Amino acid sequence: MSTLPDATLPALAQVHQRLGELLFGQGDQAAAYAVPGLWLDPAGPATRRQVNPLRFFLDTIEAIAQQPAQPLVVGPAGGGWSQNAVAYNLFPRAAAAFDHDGDGTLALPLNSQGWRETGTFLKCIALLPWLRWLGINTVYLLPVTAVGKDGHKGNLGSPYAIRNPYRLDDNLGEPRLDLGVETEFKAFVEAAHHLGMRVVLEFVFRTAARDADWVAEHPEWFYWIDDRVPARQPGMSPADATLAYGAPIFSPEELAFIFAEANEGRFDRLPPPPAPHQAFFTPPPAPDQIEMIDGRWFGRLADGRIVRVPSAFSDWPGDMQPPWTDVTYLRLYDHPDFNYIAYNAVRLYDSRLARPEQAVLPLWQRIVGIIPHYQDTFDIDGVMIDMGHALPSALKAAMVAAARTIKPDFAFWDENFGSPLNSLAEGYNATLGSFPTSLHDQLSAAHFLAQMAQTGVPLPFFATPETHDTMRAAKRPGGLAYVRFAWAICAALPAMPVLHGGFELGATEPLNTGIGFSPAEQARYPASTLALFSAAAYPWENPAPAAAGHATHLAAWMRQVLLTRARLAPVIADLDPDTFAFGQLPANPVVFAILRSTRQHTPRLIVLANSDYFNPQAVELTLPGVPAVLVDQLDGAAYPLDAEQRLRLVLQPGQAVWFELA
């Protein structure tokens, strides 16, 4: 058994050693264990390959460690490297899930040979060469912390139902190694860094699982209601709904007033929830009066009443989403007049509540310590904050200061769909933005790009056509034609390209139905079928084919896009508005045109993209001062200009061409 030569990879070496010990103990016996062909050779066939799992993981780790260490992406101080990031949104338990024994199901919790078939950090290490081959320099993981079970959805539960933010999800470890999930995650981060990829984790800081560990330790950090209060059910009469626990019900006049006050930034006269809603809530029980019964926390008050931790709901007034059954809100402020869960206590904090003397400081300190814990223990490079705009500004400032004291170039990304100026003011380096929900609509996309050309962008936003909450791009009208159009546009923008896991394979099954799904579509995808809540795998064995004339599969074409972007990165990643121009061809407005130039106004890249995903579109464009022959950097096709320097070509449905000008 060989040893890892690089002493800077101690956890990876520990995993390597353990694999070697297990392999030595069992010999090279054949195992009923297969992996996708793309995990072995990104440029090879995708069909499943039988391997000895111990030998496969051992060889993969050795191949990673034996490569020269690659530099991490850099940029301006204070997390500014985000401007140059090309990210892969990794949901470990789904991205690295695979039917290894070939029985047609994903075994839970283990298959007959003791291996997990849902994703683990060990298998995510095996995905790193794939990500690097694609052109990724940053791995952005959805939450990987311990998951609660009370009210959970699906057969695995949501990663956003955080049982303990200081603990990792044990299901992301391989029991066969018997090393613990923390060691495997350390090894994953070490391997990613060695290959030149930064690691960003997503966190949830204002909610917790209903069966969170903190409930028993600090019941005063949570809201409690009388256990006799029924939960609101669909179809209840208005009178019964008022007497059941759920989102507060406001009149249309109250909602109009709330929205007007919120738009003006006034929080000193926000109307409270109706009195019956307030009456549901009780003081917290004492820690010694809390007991877990059948997986749920209950408490007993001094007057004998039994109380429970209530579920959460949408914090925006009037947004009557189904209840968030698996999470509850943390009590960030404590004031007797605001002892309830409602919009003015957990999001639009009433000015009478949001005062320093009413902050629950022990809870704030525990929250502020989460990021430093992951920095010190796992050496992560940044965080994505779920619903960060709903956290108190003072708490966010303390989190940023603590993290950057440890690592000055630590990055903060914001799940903010609105103005990036607010995110910039609070110290964020990138924002989710609205582009993922705009790009699929031609008019919305054109408006977004035209506005960006006029005003620029103060922060990089997520340049992606899909997230874990939206419909898959390959499921949109146009299918793979839209996928190709979207990725060619995203990679050309002064933004952060984010390749959402499975996008490169042409996956069509959504992870979640959180944004933009109709009630009928939500009913079509119950939690038992969604990867955010239940065991599911990406189509590793059947990646989407490339368009005619492209490489063997879609991912190879996406890689070519990112290789071209990397060559032109100093221009493409530049946020200066003078470097970006957008237009629609006057003679054919369905063709989008993007021009990227240097700050000295030297044109470097022209992108032409057909936003019609069903019909070819002709292009005729005069381009003075460009080379006589333009070569599409994405597929190598050459397009000569005529004597008047006119470019004529026909773009296939969704096709885009990238012409490098110097």
C-alpha positions as CSV (number, residue, x, y, z in Angstrom):
1,M,0.0,0.0,0.0
2,S,1.4,3.4,-1.0
3,T,1.2,6.4,1.2
4,L,0.2,9.9,0.3
5,P,3.3,12.1,-0.4
6,D,1.8,15.4,0.7
7,A,1.9,16.0,4.5
8,T,-0.4,19.0,4.1
9,L,-3.3,16.6,3.6
10,P,-3.6,14.9,7.0
11,A,-7.3,14.0,6.9
12,L,-7.0,12.8,3.3
13,A,-4.1,10.7,4.3
14,Q,-6.1,9.3,7.2
15,V,-8.9,8.2,4.9
16,H,-6.4,6.8,2.5
17,Q,-4.7,4.8,5.2
18,R,-8.1,3.4,6.4
19,L,-9.1,2.4,2.9
20,G,-5.7,0.6,2.5
21,E,-6.2,-1.3,5.8
22,L,-9.6,-2.5,4.8
23,L,-8.4,-3.4,1.3
24,F,-5.5,-5.4,2.8
25,G,-7.9,-7.2,5.1
26,Q,-10.3,-8.3,2.4
27,G,-7.9,-8.6,-0.6
28,D,-8.9,-7.6,-4.1
29,Q,-12.1,-9.6,-4.1
30,A,-14.7,-8.6,-6.6
31,A,-17.5,-6.6,-5.1
32,A,-21.0,-5.9,-6.3
33,Y,-20.3,-2.2,-6.5
34,A,-20.5,-0.1,-9.6
35,V,-19.8,3.6,-10.2
36,P,-20.7,5.9,-13.1
37,G,-18.2,5.8,-15.9
38,L,-17.8,9.6,-15.7
39,W,-16.4,9.3,-12.2
40,L,-13.6,7.3,-13.6
41,D,-13.0,9.2,-16.8
42,P,-15.0,12.5,-17.4
43,A,-14.3,12.3,-21.1
44,G,-15.2,8.6,-21.4
45,P,-18.4,6.6,-21.6
46,A,-21.0,7.2,-19.0
47,T,-22.1,3.6,-18.6
48,R,-21.7,2.0,-15.1
49,R,-18.4,0.3,-14.3
50,Q,-17.9,-2.5,-11.8
51,V,-15.1,-1.7,-9.3
52,N,-13.8,-2.8,-6.0
53,P,-15.0,0.2,-3.9
54,L,-12.0,0.2,-1.6
55,R,-9.6,0.1,-4.6
56,F,-11.6,2.7,-6.4
57,F,-11.6,5.3,-3.6
58,L,-7.9,4.5,-2.7
59,D,-6.8,5.0,-6.3
60,T,-8.9,8.2,-6.6
61,I,-7.3,9.7,-3.5
62,E,-3.8,8.8,-4.7
63,A,-4.5,10.4,-8.1
64,I,-5.6,13.6,-6.5
65,A,-2.8,13.8,-4.0
66,Q,-0.1,13.1,-6.6
67,Q,-1.2,16.1,-8.7
68,P,0.7,19.3,-8.1
69,A,-1.2,21.6,-5.7
70,Q,-3.2,24.1,-7.6
71,P,-3.6,27.8,-6.5
72,L,-7.0,28.9,-5.2
73,V,-9.0,31.6,-7.1
74,V,-8.0,35.0,-5.9
75,G,-9.4,38.5,-6.1
76,P,-9.8,41.8,-4.1
77,A,-9.5,41.6,-0.4
78,G,-12.3,40.7,1.9
79,G,-13.8,37.8,0.0
80,G,-13.5,39.6,-3.4
81,W,-12.3,36.3,-5.0
82,S,-16.0,35.6,-5.4
83,Q,-15.9,37.9,-8.4
84,N,-13.7,35.3,-10.2
85,A,-15.5,32.2,-8.9
86,V,-17.0,29.6,-11.1
87,A,-19.1,27.6,-8.7
88,Y,-20.7,24.1,-8.6
89,N,-23.8,23.9,-6.4
90,L,-23.3,20.5,-4.7
91,F,-26.0,18.8,-2.7
92,P,-23.8,15.8,-1.5
93,R,-26.4,13.2,-0.7
94,A,-28.0,13.5,-4.1
95,A,-25.1,14.5,-6.4
96,A,-23.0,11.5,-5.2
97,A,-26.0,9.1,-4.9
98,F,-25.8,6.0,-7.1
99,D,-27.4,2.5,-7.3
100,H,-24.1,0.8,-6.7
101,D,-25.4,-2.7,-6.4
102,G,-27.7,-2.3,-9.4
103,D,-30.9,-3.6,-7.8
104,G,-32.9,-0.6,-9.1
105,T,-33.3,1.2,-5.8
106,L,-31.2,3.5,-3.5
107,A,-30.8,1.4,-0.4
108,L,-31.4,3.1,3.0
109,P,-29.5,3.4,5.1
110,L,-27.0,0.9,3.6
111,N,-26.9,-1.7,0.9
112,S,-26.3,-5.4,1.6
113,Q,-22.5,-4.8,1.6
114,G,-22.6,-2.0,4.1
115,W,-22.1,0.9,1.7
116,R,-24.3,4.0,1.4
117,E,-26.0,4.5,-1.9
118,T,-27.0,8.0,-1.0
119,G,-24.1,10.5,-1.3
120,T,-21.3,10.8,1.2
121,F,-18.2,13.0,1.5
122,L,-16.1,10.1,0.5
123,K,-18.0,9.8,-2.8
124,C,-17.9,13.6,-3.1
125,I,-14.1,13.3,-3.1
126,A,-14.4,11.0,-6.1
127,L,-16.5,13.8,-7.8
128,L,-13.8,16.4,-7.4
129,P,-11.9,15.4,-10.6
130,W,-15.1,15.7,-12.5
131,L,-15.7,19.2,-11.2
132,R,-12.2,20.3,-11.9
133,W,-12.5,18.8,-15.5
134,L,-15.6,20.9,-16.0
135,G,-13.7,24.1,-15.1
136,I,-15.0,24.6,-11.6
137,N,-12.9,26.6,-9.1
138,T,-15.4,26.8,-6.2
139,V,-17.6,24.1,-4.6
140,Y,-20.7,25.5,-3.0
141,L,-22.5,23.0,-0.8
142,L,-26.1,23.1,0.4
143,P,-26.4,22.6,4.2
144,V,-24.5,19.5,5.5
145,T,-25.4,19.9,9.1
146,A,-27.4,17.4,11.3
147,V,-31.0,17.1,10.1
148,G,-34.0,17.0,12.4
149,K,-36.8,14.4,12.2
150,D,-39.8,16.0,13.9
151,G,-42.2,16.9,11.1
152,H,-39.6,16.0,8.5
153,K,-40.5,15.6,4.8
154,G,-39.6,12.6,2.7
155,N,-37.5,9.7,3.9
156,L,-34.4,11.7,4.7
157,G,-35.7,15.1,5.7
158,S,-34.7,18.6,4.6
159,P,-31.1,19.8,5.0
160,Y,-32.6,23.1,6.0
161,A,-34.1,21.6,9.2
162,I,-31.0,22.0,11.3
163,R,-30.9,19.9,14.4
164,N,-27.5,21.2,15.4
165,P,-25.5,23.7,13.3
166,Y,-22.2,22.6,15.0
167,R,-22.7,19.0,13.9
168,L,-22.5,17.4,10.5
169,D,-25.1,15.0,9.1
170,D,-24.0,11.5,10.1
171,N,-25.6,10.2,6.9
172,L,-22.9,11.9,4.9
173,G,-20.3,9.6,6.3
174,E,-19.4,6.0,5.2
175,P,-19.8,3.6,8.1
176,R,-17.4,1.1,6.5
177,L,-14.6,3.5,7.1
178,D,-15.5,4.0,10.8
179,L,-13.6,7.3,10.8
180,G,-16.5,9.7,11.5
181,V,-18.2,12.2,9.2
182,E,-16.0,15.0,10.4
183,T,-12.8,13.3,9.2
184,E,-14.3,12.6,5.9
185,F,-15.4,16.2,5.4
186,K,-12.0,17.5,6.4
187,A,-10.6,15.2,3.8
188,F,-13.0,16.5,1.2
189,V,-12.0,20.1,1.9
190,E,-8.3,19.2,1.7
191,A,-8.7,17.4,-1.6
192,A,-10.8,20.3,-3.0
193,H,-8.1,22.9,-2.0
194,H,-5.3,20.7,-3.4
195,L,-7.1,20.7,-6.7
196,G,-7.5,24.5,-6.6
197,M,-11.2,24.7,-5.5
198,R,-12.5,26.8,-2.7
199,V,-15.3,25.4,-0.5
200,V,-18.4,27.5,0.5
201,L,-21.1,26.1,2.8
202,E,-24.7,27.3,3.0
203,F,-26.1,27.9,6.5
204,V,-29.4,28.7,8.1
205,F,-29.1,31.0,11.1
206,R,-32.7,32.1,12.0
207,T,-34.5,28.8,12.1
208,A,-33.9,25.4,13.6
209,A,-35.4,21.9,13.5
210,R,-38.3,21.5,15.9
211,D,-36.3,18.7,17.6
212,A,-33.1,20.8,17.7
213,D,-30.6,20.0,20.4
214,W,-30.7,23.5,21.6
215,V,-34.4,23.2,22.7
216,A,-33.5,21.2,25.8
217,E,-30.4,23.2,26.6
218,H,-32.0,26.7,26.1
219,P,-35.8,26.6,25.8
220,E,-35.8,30.4,26.1
221,W,-34.2,30.6,22.6
222,F,-37.5,29.2,21.2
223,Y,-41.2,30.0,21.0
224,W,-43.7,27.7,22.7
225,I,-47.4,27.2,22.3
226,D,-50.1,25.4,24.4
227,D,-50.2,21.8,23.2
228,R,-54.0,22.0,23.2
229,V,-54.0,24.4,20.3
230,P,-54.7,22.5,17.1
231,A,-52.7,23.0,13.9
232,R,-54.5,24.7,11.1
233,Q,-55.6,22.3,8.4
234,P,-56.5,22.9,4.7
235,G,-60.2,23.4,4.2
236,M,-61.0,24.8,7.6
237,S,-63.7,27.4,7.8
238,P,-62.4,31.0,8.4
239,A,-63.7,30.9,12.0
240,D,-62.0,27.6,12.8
241,A,-58.8,28.7,11.0
242,T,-58.5,31.7,13.3
243,L,-58.6,29.4,16.4
244,A,-55.9,27.0,14.9
245,Y,-52.2,27.6,14.8
246,G,-50.8,28.8,11.5
247,A,-49.7,32.0,9.8
248,P,-51.5,35.1,11.2
249,I,-54.5,36.2,9.2
250,F,-54.6,39.9,8.3
251,S,-57.3,41.8,6.6
252,P,-56.7,43.3,3.1
253,E,-56.5,46.8,4.7
254,E,-53.9,45.6,7.3
255,L,-51.8,44.0,4.6
256,A,-51.9,47.1,2.5
257,F,-50.7,49.2,5.5
258,I,-48.0,46.7,6.4
259,F,-46.6,46.7,2.8
260,A,-46.7,50.5,2.7
261,E,-44.8,50.7,5.9
262,A,-42.2,48.1,4.9
263,N,-41.6,49.9,1.5
264,E,-40.9,53.1,3.4
265,G,-38.6,51.3,6.0
266,R,-40.9,52.3,8.9
267,F,-41.1,49.6,11.6
268,D,-42.5,51.6,14.6
269,R,-46.2,51.1,14.1
270,L,-46.5,47.7,12.4
271,P,-49.8,46.0,13.4
272,P,-49.5,43.0,15.6
273,P,-51.1,39.6,14.7
274,P,-54.7,39.1,15.8
275,A,-55.2,38.5,19.5
276,P,-56.2,34.8,19.2
277,H,-52.8,34.2,17.5
278,Q,-50.9,35.9,20.3
279,A,-52.9,33.9,22.9
280,F,-51.5,30.6,21.5
281,F,-48.0,31.4,22.8
282,T,-46.8,30.7,26.3
283,P,-43.6,31.4,28.4
284,P,-40.8,28.9,27.8
285,P,-40.7,25.9,30.2
286,A,-37.7,25.4,32.5
287,P,-35.0,23.2,31.1
288,D,-35.7,20.5,33.7
289,Q,-39.3,20.4,32.6
290,I,-38.6,19.4,29.0
291,E,-38.9,15.9,27.7
292,M,-38.7,14.3,24.2
293,I,-41.7,12.0,23.6
294,D,-41.9,10.1,20.3
295,G,-39.2,12.4,18.7
296,R,-40.9,15.6,19.7
297,W,-40.0,18.1,22.5
298,F,-42.7,18.9,25.1
299,G,-42.5,21.0,28.2
300,R,-44.5,21.5,31.3
301,L,-45.2,25.0,32.7
302,A,-45.5,25.8,36.4
303,D,-49.3,25.8,36.1
304,G,-49.3,22.3,34.7
305,R,-50.0,23.2,31.0
306,I,-48.2,21.1,28.4
307,V,-46.5,23.1,25.7
308,R,-44.8,22.3,22.4
309,V,-42.4,23.9,20.0
310,P,-44.5,25.2,17.1
311,S,-43.8,24.8,13.4
312,A,-42.8,27.8,11.3
313,F,-44.6,29.3,8.3
314,S,-43.7,32.0,5.7
315,D,-42.6,35.1,7.5
316,W,-44.1,37.5,4.9
317,P,-47.5,38.7,5.9
318,G,-50.3,37.4,3.7
319,D,-48.1,34.7,2.2
320,M,-50.2,31.6,3.0
321,Q,-47.7,28.9,2.1
322,P,-48.2,25.4,3.5
323,P,-46.7,25.3,7.0
324,W,-43.0,24.6,7.3
325,T,-43.6,21.5,9.4
326,D,-40.0,20.6,10.1
327,V,-38.6,23.9,11.4
328,T,-39.3,26.6,13.9
329,Y,-38.0,30.2,14.4
330,L,-35.3,31.1,16.8
331,R,-36.2,33.8,19.3
332,L,-33.5,36.4,18.4
333,Y,-35.1,39.2,20.5
334,D,-37.0,38.9,23.8
335,H,-39.8,41.3,24.7
336,P,-43.1,40.5,26.5
337,D,-45.2,42.3,23.9
338,F,-43.7,40.2,21.1
339,N,-44.0,36.7,22.5
340,Y,-45.2,35.2,19.2
341,I,-44.1,34.2,15.8
342,A,-45.2,36.8,13.2
343,Y,-43.7,38.9,10.5
344,N,-42.9,41.8,12.9
345,A,-41.0,39.6,15.3
346,V,-39.0,37.3,13.0
347,R,-38.4,39.4,9.8
348,L,-39.6,43.0,9.8
349,Y,-38.4,43.5,13.3
350,D,-40.6,46.1,15.1
351,S,-38.4,49.0,16.3
352,R,-39.7,48.5,19.8
353,L,-38.4,44.9,19.7
354,A,-35.1,45.3,17.8
355,R,-33.1,47.0,20.5
356,P,-29.7,46.0,21.8
357,E,-30.9,45.4,25.3
358,Q,-33.6,43.0,24.0
359,A,-31.2,40.8,21.9
360,V,-30.9,37.3,23.2
361,L,-27.2,37.7,23.5
362,P,-26.3,34.1,24.5
363,L,-28.1,32.9,21.3
364,W,-26.4,35.5,19.2
365,Q,-23.0,34.5,20.5
366,R,-23.7,30.8,19.7
367,I,-24.8,31.8,16.2
368,V,-21.7,34.1,15.7
369,G,-19.5,31.1,16.7
370,I,-20.8,28.8,14.0
371,I,-18.7,30.1,11.1
372,P,-15.5,30.3,13.1
373,H,-16.1,26.7,14.1
374,Y,-16.2,25.6,10.5
375,Q,-13.2,27.8,9.7
376,D,-11.1,26.4,12.5
377,T,-12.2,22.8,12.1
378,F,-12.6,22.4,8.3
379,D,-10.9,25.4,6.8
380,I,-13.8,26.5,4.7
381,D,-13.5,29.6,2.5
382,G,-17.0,31.2,2.6
383,V,-20.6,30.9,3.4
384,M,-24.0,31.3,1.7
385,I,-26.5,32.7,4.2
386,D,-30.0,31.4,3.7
387,M,-32.5,34.3,4.1
388,G,-29.8,36.6,5.3
389,H,-31.9,39.7,4.7
390,A,-34.2,38.5,7.5
391,L,-31.4,38.5,10.1
392,P,-30.8,41.6,12.3
393,S,-28.1,43.8,10.8
394,A,-26.1,43.9,14.0
395,L,-26.0,40.1,14.1
396,K,-24.8,39.9,10.6
397,A,-22.1,42.5,11.2
398,A,-20.9,40.4,14.2
399,M,-20.8,37.3,12.0
400,V,-18.8,39.0,9.3
401,A,-16.3,40.5,11.7
402,A,-15.7,37.2,13.5
403,A,-15.2,35.3,10.3
404,R,-12.8,37.8,8.8
405,T,-10.8,38.0,12.0
406,I,-9.8,34.4,11.3
407,K,-9.6,34.5,7.5
408,P,-9.5,38.1,6.0
409,D,-10.5,36.8,2.5
410,F,-13.5,34.9,3.8
411,A,-16.5,35.3,1.4
412,F,-20.1,36.0,2.3
413,W,-22.8,35.2,-0.3
414,D,-26.4,36.4,0.2
415,E,-29.7,34.8,-0.7
416,N,-31.1,38.1,-1.7
417,F,-33.5,38.3,-4.7
418,G,-33.7,42.1,-4.6
419,S,-31.3,45.0,-4.7
420,P,-27.7,44.0,-4.4
421,L,-26.9,47.4,-2.8
422,N,-28.2,46.2,0.5
423,S,-26.0,43.1,0.3
424,L,-23.0,45.2,-0.6
425,A,-23.6,47.5,2.4
426,E,-23.6,44.6,4.8
427,G,-20.3,43.1,3.6
428,Y,-21.5,40.4,1.2
429,N,-19.4,39.5,-1.8
430,A,-22.1,38.0,-4.0
431,T,-25.8,37.7,-4.1
432,L,-28.3,35.2,-5.6
433,G,-30.3,37.8,-7.4
434,S,-33.3,37.3,-9.6
435,F,-31.6,36.1,-12.8
436,P,-32.3,32.4,-12.2
437,T,-36.0,33.2,-12.2
438,S,-35.8,35.7,-15.2
439,L,-33.6,34.0,-17.8
440,H,-36.2,31.5,-19.1
441,D,-38.6,34.3,-20.1
442,Q,-37.3,36.0,-23.2
443,L,-38.7,39.5,-22.3
444,S,-37.6,39.3,-18.7
445,A,-34.1,38.2,-19.7
446,A,-33.8,40.9,-22.3
447,H,-35.0,43.5,-19.8
448,F,-32.5,42.2,-17.1
449,L,-29.6,42.3,-19.5
450,A,-30.4,45.7,-20.9
451,Q,-30.7,47.2,-17.4
452,M,-27.4,45.6,-16.4
453,A,-25.7,47.2,-19.4
454,Q,-27.0,50.6,-18.4
455,T,-26.3,50.5,-14.6
456,G,-23.8,47.8,-14.1
457,V,-23.8,45.4,-11.1
458,P,-22.3,46.3,-7.7
459,L,-21.8,42.6,-6.8
460,P,-21.5,39.4,-8.7
461,F,-24.9,37.6,-8.9
462,F,-25.6,33.9,-9.5
463,A,-25.5,33.5,-13.3
464,T,-27.5,30.2,-13.6
465,P,-30.8,29.2,-15.1
466,E,-31.7,26.9,-12.2
467,T,-31.3,26.5,-8.4
468,H,-32.3,23.8,-6.0
469,D,-35.7,25.6,-5.6
470,T,-36.6,26.1,-9.2
471,M,-37.6,24.0,-12.2
472,R,-34.7,22.3,-13.9
473,A,-33.6,24.2,-17.0
474,A,-33.8,21.0,-19.1
475,K,-37.5,20.8,-18.1
476,R,-38.3,24.3,-19.4
477,P,-39.8,24.9,-22.8
478,G,-37.1,24.1,-25.4
479,G,-35.4,21.5,-23.2
480,L,-31.7,21.1,-24.1
481,A,-31.9,24.0,-26.6
482,Y,-32.7,26.3,-23.7
483,V,-30.0,24.7,-21.6
484,R,-27.3,25.5,-24.2
485,F,-28.6,29.1,-24.7
486,A,-28.8,29.7,-21.0
487,W,-25.3,28.5,-20.2
488,A,-23.7,30.4,-23.1
489,I,-25.3,33.6,-21.8
490,C,-24.5,32.9,-18.1
491,A,-20.8,32.3,-18.7
492,A,-20.5,35.6,-20.7
493,L,-21.8,37.9,-18.0
494,P,-20.0,39.9,-15.3
495,A,-21.4,37.6,-12.7
496,M,-20.6,34.3,-11.0
497,P,-21.4,31.3,-13.2
498,V,-23.1,28.7,-10.9
499,L,-23.5,25.2,-12.3
500,H,-26.2,23.6,-10.2
501,G,-25.5,19.9,-9.7
502,G,-27.1,17.8,-12.4
503,F,-27.5,20.7,-14.8
504,E,-24.5,19.4,-16.7
505,L,-26.2,16.0,-17.1
506,G,-29.4,17.5,-18.4
507,A,-31.3,16.5,-15.2
508,T,-35.0,17.2,-15.4
509,E,-36.2,16.2,-11.9
510,P,-36.4,19.2,-9.5
511,L,-34.8,19.1,-6.1
512,N,-37.6,21.2,-4.6
513,T,-40.7,23.0,-5.8
514,G,-40.0,26.2,-3.8
515,I,-40.1,28.9,-6.5
516,G,-42.3,29.2,-9.6
517,F,-44.2,26.0,-9.5
518,S,-48.0,25.9,-10.0
519,P,-50.2,24.1,-7.4
520,A,-50.6,21.3,-10.0
521,E,-46.8,21.0,-10.4
522,Q,-46.3,20.9,-6.7
523,A,-48.8,18.1,-6.4
524,R,-47.0,16.2,-9.1
525,Y,-43.8,16.3,-7.1
526,P,-44.5,15.2,-3.5
527,A,-41.7,15.2,-1.0
528,S,-41.2,11.5,-1.5
529,T,-39.9,12.2,-5.0
530,L,-37.9,15.3,-4.4
531,A,-34.2,15.0,-3.8
532,L,-34.2,17.8,-1.2
533,F,-36.2,15.5,1.1
534,S,-35.8,11.9,-0.1
535,A,-33.2,9.5,-1.6
536,A,-32.7,10.4,-5.2
537,A,-29.8,10.3,-7.7
538,Y,-28.8,12.3,-10.8
539,P,-28.8,10.7,-14.3
540,W,-25.1,9.8,-14.3
541,E,-25.6,6.8,-16.6
542,N,-27.7,8.8,-19.1
543,P,-26.2,12.3,-19.5
544,A,-27.9,14.5,-22.0
545,P,-26.5,14.3,-25.5
546,A,-24.8,17.3,-27.0
547,A,-26.2,19.1,-30.0
548,A,-25.2,18.0,-33.4
549,G,-21.6,18.8,-34.1
550,H,-20.6,19.1,-30.4
551,A,-18.8,16.8,-28.1
552,T,-20.1,13.5,-26.9
553,H,-22.3,14.8,-24.1
554,L,-23.6,18.1,-22.8
555,A,-21.1,18.4,-20.0
556,A,-18.2,18.4,-22.5
557,W,-19.8,21.3,-24.3
558,M,-20.3,23.2,-21.0
559,R,-16.7,22.5,-20.2
560,Q,-15.7,24.1,-23.5
561,V,-17.7,27.2,-22.5
562,L,-15.9,27.5,-19.2
563,L,-12.5,26.9,-20.8
564,T,-13.2,29.8,-23.1
565,R,-14.4,32.0,-20.3
566,A,-11.3,31.1,-18.3
567,R,-9.1,32.4,-21.1
568,L,-11.0,35.7,-21.2
569,A,-11.7,35.9,-17.4
570,P,-10.0,39.3,-16.8
571,V,-12.5,40.8,-19.2
572,I,-15.6,38.7,-18.5
573,A,-15.4,38.9,-14.7
574,D,-15.0,42.6,-14.7
575,L,-18.0,44.4,-13.1
576,D,-17.2,47.7,-14.7
577,P,-20.3,48.6,-16.8
578,D,-18.1,49.9,-19.6
579,T,-17.0,46.3,-20.3
580,F,-20.5,45.0,-21.0
581,A,-23.0,45.8,-23.7
582,F,-26.2,44.1,-24.6
583,G,-28.7,44.3,-27.5
584,Q,-31.1,42.5,-29.6
585,L,-30.5,42.5,-33.4
586,P,-32.8,45.1,-35.0
587,A,-33.6,42.8,-37.9
588,N,-34.1,39.8,-35.6
589,P,-34.8,40.6,-32.0
590,V,-34.9,37.0,-30.8
591,V,-31.2,37.0,-31.3
592,F,-29.4,38.3,-28.3
593,A,-26.0,40.0,-28.7
594,I,-23.4,40.6,-26.0
595,L,-20.2,42.5,-26.4
596,R,-17.4,42.3,-23.8
597,S,-14.6,44.8,-23.9
598,T,-11.7,45.9,-21.9
599,R,-11.8,49.1,-19.8
600,Q,-9.9,50.7,-22.6
601,H,-12.9,49.9,-24.9
602,T,-11.1,47.2,-26.8
603,P,-13.6,44.6,-28.0
604,R,-12.7,41.1,-26.9
605,L,-15.7,38.9,-27.2
606,I,-19.0,38.9,-29.2
607,V,-21.7,36.4,-28.2
608,L,-24.7,35.8,-30.4
609,A,-27.5,33.6,-29.0
610,N,-30.8,32.4,-30.4
611,S,-33.5,32.8,-27.8
612,D,-35.9,30.9,-29.9
613,Y,-35.6,27.3,-28.7
614,F,-37.7,25.8,-31.5
615,N,-36.7,27.5,-34.8
616,P,-33.5,28.4,-36.5
617,Q,-32.9,32.1,-36.8
618,A,-30.8,34.0,-39.5
619,V,-28.2,36.5,-38.4
620,E,-26.9,39.3,-40.6
621,L,-24.6,41.8,-38.9
622,T,-22.0,44.2,-40.0
623,L,-18.8,44.1,-37.9
624,P,-16.2,46.6,-38.9
625,G,-12.7,46.2,-37.6
626,V,-13.0,42.5,-36.7
627,P,-11.0,39.6,-38.3
628,A,-12.0,38.5,-41.7
629,V,-12.9,35.0,-40.4
630,L,-14.6,34.6,-37.0
631,V,-14.2,31.2,-35.3
632,D,-16.8,30.0,-32.8
633,Q,-14.8,29.2,-29.7
634,L,-17.5,26.7,-28.6
635,D,-17.5,24.3,-31.5
636,G,-14.7,25.5,-33.8
637,A,-16.8,26.4,-36.8
638,A,-15.4,29.2,-38.9
639,Y,-17.5,32.1,-40.3
640,P,-15.9,34.3,-43.0
641,L,-17.1,37.9,-43.4
642,D,-17.9,39.2,-46.9
643,A,-16.2,42.2,-48.5
644,E,-18.5,44.6,-46.7
645,Q,-17.6,42.9,-43.4
646,R,-21.0,41.4,-43.0
647,L,-21.4,38.3,-41.0
648,R,-24.1,35.9,-42.1
649,L,-25.1,32.7,-40.3
650,V,-28.0,30.7,-39.2
651,L,-28.3,29.9,-35.5
652,Q,-30.0,26.6,-34.6
653,P,-32.6,26.6,-31.8
654,G,-30.9,27.8,-28.7
655,Q,-27.5,27.9,-30.3
656,A,-25.0,30.5,-29.2
657,V,-21.6,31.4,-30.8
658,W,-18.7,33.0,-29.0
659,F,-16.3,35.0,-31.3
660,E,-13.0,36.0,-29.6
661,L,-11.7,39.2,-31.2
662,A,-8.1,39.4,-30.0
